[in-house]
Amino acid sequence: MSTIKAFFLLVFFSFSALILRSQTSVADTGKIELVQDYKIKDLVAKHVEVNAKSNLKGYRIKIHFGSDKTKAREIKAKFIAKFPDVPAYEKYDQPNFNIRVGDFRTKLEAYRFLKEVQPEFPSAFIVLDEIELPKLE
């Protein structure tokens, strides 16, 4: 029985020494070599191009819609005076002029702002829209 134990101990220590040697023989240069098919680079470039062209979906608050252009612009000016840091957008969808405000990525963000806006604009509601990303400084 002790001969078998000795044999297994000898095999175990041999493999352990081999594993330790293989781990310590690699020099730590701090560089990573990436080997990949050339088509992957083309696919990544195509992905970036497609995403640059596509519009980002998000949420805005619609504070007004109606056929009177003057009234729509008055409401937009009133909103800008009250909330100067929030962008306001005027869009004409025949036969109505729409005033939408904000650029929110999530519905929760839009809902929080809706609660701030509703005292001034009680008919305001959340809509799905193409939004603009905030400008980086």
WODA-V582099 format. One record per residue. N is the residue number from 1. PHI is phi in whole degrees, 0 to 359 (none if undefined). OMEGA is omega in degrees with one decimal (none if undefined). BURIAL is b if it has 16 or more other C-alpha atoms within 10 Angstrom, else e. Layout:
n;phi;omega;burial
N;PHI;OMEGA;BURIAL
N;PHI;OMEGA;BURIAL
This chain:
n;phi;omega;burial
1;none;-178.8;e
2;289;176.9;e
3;291;178.1;e
4;294;178.3;e
5;297;179.8;e
6;297;178.5;e
7;297;179.4;e
8;294;176.2;e
9;296;178.3;e
10;297;178.0;e
11;296;-179.7;e
12;300;-178.4;e
13;292;177.6;e
14;295;178.3;e
15;295;179.1;e
16;298;179.3;e
17;295;179.2;e
18;296;179.8;e
19;295;179.7;e
20;296;179.4;e
21;295;-179.4;e
22;292;179.9;e
23;283;-176.9;e
24;271;-177.1;e
25;280;179.5;e
26;279;179.2;e
27;283;179.5;e
28;272;-178.3;e
29;266;-178.7;e
30;80;-179.6;e
31;248;177.6;e
32;244;177.3;e
33;257;-178.5;e
34;256;178.3;e
35;250;-177.7;e
36;212;177.2;e
37;292;-178.7;e
38;296;-178.9;e
39;290;179.7;e
40;295;178.4;e
41;298;177.6;e
42;295;179.1;e
43;294;178.2;e
44;296;178.2;e
45;298;178.2;e
46;296;178.7;e
47;299;179.3;e
48;296;-179.9;e
49;297;-179.6;e
50;295;179.7;e
51;292;178.2;e
52;292;-178.7;e
53;279;-175.4;e
54;282;178.8;e
55;270;-177.9;e
56;276;177.9;e
57;274;178.8;e
58;196;-175.5;b
59;230;172.1;b
60;225;177.3;b
61;253;175.8;b
62;270;-177.5;b
63;258;-179.8;b
64;199;166.4;b
65;210;-179.0;b
66;182;-175.2;e
67;274;-178.5;e
68;270;-177.2;e
69;294;-179.4;e
70;297;179.1;e
71;297;179.6;e
72;298;-179.7;b
73;291;175.9;b
74;296;-179.8;e
75;293;177.3;b
76;297;179.1;b
77;296;177.9;e
78;298;179.4;e
79;295;-178.5;b
80;297;177.6;e
81;294;-177.9;e
82;279;-177.3;e
83;230;-173.9;e
84;292;-177.6;e
85;272;-177.4;e
86;256;-179.3;e
87;291;178.3;e
88;238;-176.3;b
89;235;176.6;e
90;252;-178.3;b
91;225;179.7;e
92;255;171.8;e
93;245;-172.5;e
94;312;7.3;e
95;259;-173.4;e
96;249;170.3;e
97;262;-178.9;b
98;251;173.0;b
99;245;178.7;b
100;239;-175.1;b
101;230;175.1;b
102;85;173.9;b
103;222;-174.5;b
104;247;-179.4;b
105;282;-178.8;b
106;240;178.9;e
107;292;178.9;e
108;295;176.2;e
109;300;179.7;e
110;296;-179.0;b
111;295;178.7;b
112;300;-179.9;e
113;289;177.1;b
114;303;179.8;b
115;294;176.5;e
116;285;-174.0;e
117;277;-172.1;b
118;301;175.7;e
119;299;178.9;e
120;276;-176.1;e
121;232;-172.3;b
122;295;-179.1;e
123;268;-178.3;e
124;292;176.7;b
125;207;-176.0;b
126;274;176.2;b
127;227;173.2;e
128;280;-174.9;e
129;204;172.1;b
130;279;-176.3;b
131;247;174.9;b
132;254;177.4;e
133;286;178.9;e
134;295;179.4;e
135;289;176.7;e
136;272;-178.8;e
137;258;none;e
